[in-house]
Amino acid sequence: MGTAKRWIAAGPILALALSAGAWGADFELTAAETQRIAARQIVIRASLDAGQRRGTVRAAIAIEAAPAVVFQMMTRCADALQYVPHLRVCRLRNQAADGSWMLIEHEVDFGWYTPRVKYVFRANLVADRSITFKQVSGDFKANEGIWELEPYETGQRTLLRYRAYIDPPGFIPNWLARSTFKREMPQMLVDLRKRCEAEQARSAKADASAH
């Protein structure tokens, strides 16, 4: 898949957020969280305002696939449209010749509850290691964060960590923002993991057949 068809997986309010800055250092897993990750659970921390609609969110998940597989899955539109809730449009606006950054346009459709959420963000890419991005125009009041990919225990596993500061559009009701944090974000991470692990299995099978 060429870079012209890449995008950065976000997600409605997850696509409601993300990027900018080396933030991983302030998201160290506790012993209890490390045990949960090892048990294939998802860790989510949220520090939100009283309405639970804006603030900082952190998440982590372990994936039985190499960082390269996860990175590619997160930067392909065709895959993202399968696992990111409510994402309807992903369009490349511009990109660096060396693939180090892109400008991506997104539209998220929550149905009749609200108008479509539209925004453009710049994504800075370090292949197989990190995706940072920040809104440059659109509906969010604030939308910046980072995805970090780390080899986990073996080279064929990935610890995926996420940190974002989110301030959604004013027309997003509080109940919808809360629903995204509590239900859709975990589901998106689970669905991403399923697709990455299936891709890893296909790749391993193809390699075995070639030999």
C-alpha positions in Angstrom: 0.0 0.0 0.0 1.5 3.3 -1.0 1.8 6.3 1.3 -0.9 8.1 -0.7 -3.4 5.6 0.8 -2.2 5.9 4.4 -4.0 7.6 7.2 -3.7 7.7 11.0 -6.1 5.6 13.0 -7.9 7.8 15.4 -11.6 7.2 16.1 -14.6 9.4 16.8 -13.4 11.0 19.9 -10.3 9.1 19.7 -10.4 10.6 16.3 -11.5 13.2 18.6 -8.0 13.5 19.7 -4.3 12.8 19.4 -0.7 14.0 19.0 2.3 16.1 19.4 5.2 15.8 21.8 7.1 12.9 23.3 4.6 12.1 26.0 5.3 8.4 26.5 7.7 9.1 29.3 4.8 10.3 31.5 2.8 7.1 31.0 4.6 4.4 32.9 2.5 1.4 33.6 2.0 0.4 37.3 2.6 -3.2 38.4 -1.1 -3.9 38.4 -1.5 -2.4 35.0 1.4 -4.5 33.7 -0.4 -7.6 34.9 -3.6 -6.5 33.2 -1.7 -6.0 29.9 -0.2 -9.4 30.2 -3.7 -10.8 30.7 -4.8 -9.2 27.4 -6.8 -6.5 29.1 -6.9 -2.9 28.1 -5.6 -0.1 30.4 -7.4 3.2 30.2 -6.8 6.2 32.4 -8.8 9.4 32.0 -8.4 12.7 33.7 -11.5 14.7 32.6 -13.5 17.7 33.6 -16.7 17.5 35.6 -18.8 17.0 32.4 -16.4 14.2 31.4 -16.1 15.7 27.9 -12.5 17.2 27.9 -9.2 16.3 29.4 -6.3 13.8 29.1 -6.8 10.2 28.2 -4.2 7.4 28.3 -4.5 3.9 27.0 -2.4 0.8 26.5 -2.8 -2.6 24.9 -0.6 -5.6 24.1 -0.8 -7.0 20.5 0.5 -10.3 19.3 2.0 -8.8 16.2 5.3 -7.1 15.4 5.5 -3.2 15.6 5.8 -3.1 11.8 2.5 -4.9 11.3 0.7 -2.7 13.8 2.2 0.5 12.3 1.1 -0.5 8.8 -2.4 -1.4 10.0 -2.7 2.0 11.7 -1.6 3.9 8.6 -3.9 2.3 5.9 -7.3 3.8 5.2 -8.8 0.6 4.0 -8.1 -1.1 7.4 -9.0 1.9 9.5 -12.5 2.2 8.0 -13.1 -1.4 9.3 -12.2 -0.8 12.9 -12.6 2.9 13.7 -16.2 3.6 14.8 -18.1 6.2 12.8 -15.2 7.1 10.5 -16.7 7.9 7.1 -14.1 9.9 5.2 -10.3 9.7 5.2 -8.5 11.8 2.6 -4.8 12.6 2.1 -4.3 16.4 1.6 -0.5 16.4 1.4 2.6 14.5 2.5 6.4 14.6 2.7 8.3 13.0 -0.1 10.1 10.8 2.5 6.9 9.8 4.2 7.8 11.6 7.5 4.6 13.6 7.7 1.1 13.8 6.2 -1.9 16.1 6.3 -5.1 14.0 6.6 -8.7 15.0 6.4 -11.3 13.1 8.4 -15.1 13.1 8.8 -16.8 11.3 11.6 -20.6 10.6 11.5 -22.4 9.9 14.7 -25.8 9.7 12.9 -28.7 12.0 13.6 -27.3 13.0 17.1 -24.9 15.7 15.7 -23.5 17.2 12.5 -20.5 15.4 11.1 -17.2 16.1 12.9 -14.7 17.4 10.3 -11.1 18.2 10.8 -7.6 18.1 9.2 -4.5 17.0 11.2 -0.8 16.8 10.6 0.7 13.4 11.4 4.4 13.0 12.1 5.5 9.4 11.6 8.5 7.5 12.8 8.2 4.1 11.1 7.3 1.3 13.4 7.8 3.5 16.5 5.4 6.4 16.8 2.6 8.4 15.3 2.1 12.0 16.6 -0.6 14.3 15.3 -2.3 17.5 15.9 -5.4 19.2 14.4 -4.5 22.1 12.1 -8.1 23.0 11.2 -11.5 21.8 12.0 -14.1 21.3 14.6 -12.1 20.4 17.7 -11.1 23.0 20.3 -8.1 20.9 21.1 -7.0 17.6 19.5 -3.4 16.4 20.1 -1.6 13.3 21.2 0.7 10.4 20.4 0.7 6.7 19.7 3.9 4.8 20.7 4.8 1.3 19.6 7.3 -0.7 21.5 8.6 -4.3 21.1 6.9 -6.3 23.9 8.7 -9.3 25.4 9.6 -10.6 21.9 10.0 -8.9 18.5 6.7 -10.4 17.4 4.6 -8.6 20.1 3.8 -4.9 20.5 3.0 -2.7 23.5 0.8 0.1 22.0 0.5 3.2 24.2 -1.6 6.3 23.6 -1.9 9.7 25.2 -4.2 12.5 24.1 -5.6 15.8 25.2 -9.2 16.2 23.9 -11.6 19.1 23.8 -14.4 18.1 21.5 -16.7 20.4 19.4 -19.3 22.2 21.4 -22.1 20.5 19.5 -21.0 17.0 20.9 -23.3 16.3 23.9 -21.7 15.2 27.1 -23.3 11.8 27.1 -21.9 11.1 23.6 -18.4 12.1 24.7 -18.7 9.8 27.8 -19.9 6.9 25.6 -16.9 7.3 23.3 -14.4 7.2 26.2 -16.1 4.3 28.1 -17.2 2.0 25.2 -16.0 2.9 21.8 -12.3 3.6 22.6 -11.9 0.1 24.2 -13.8 -1.6 21.4 -11.6 0.2 18.8 -8.4 -1.1 20.5 -9.8 -4.6 20.7 -10.8 -4.5 17.0 -7.4 -3.1 16.0 -5.7 -5.9 17.9 -7.8 -8.5 16.1 -6.9 -7.2 12.7 -3.2 -6.9 13.5 -3.0 -10.4 14.9 -4.8 -11.8 11.9 -2.4 -10.0 9.6 0.6 -11.3 11.6 -0.8 -14.9 11.3 -1.3 -14.5 7.5 2.2 -13.2 7.2 3.7 -16.0 9.2 1.7 -18.6 7.1 3.0 -17.0 3.9 6.6 -17.1 5.1 6.2 -20.7 6.0 4.8 -21.6 2.6 7.6 -19.8 0.9 10.1 -22.0 2.6 
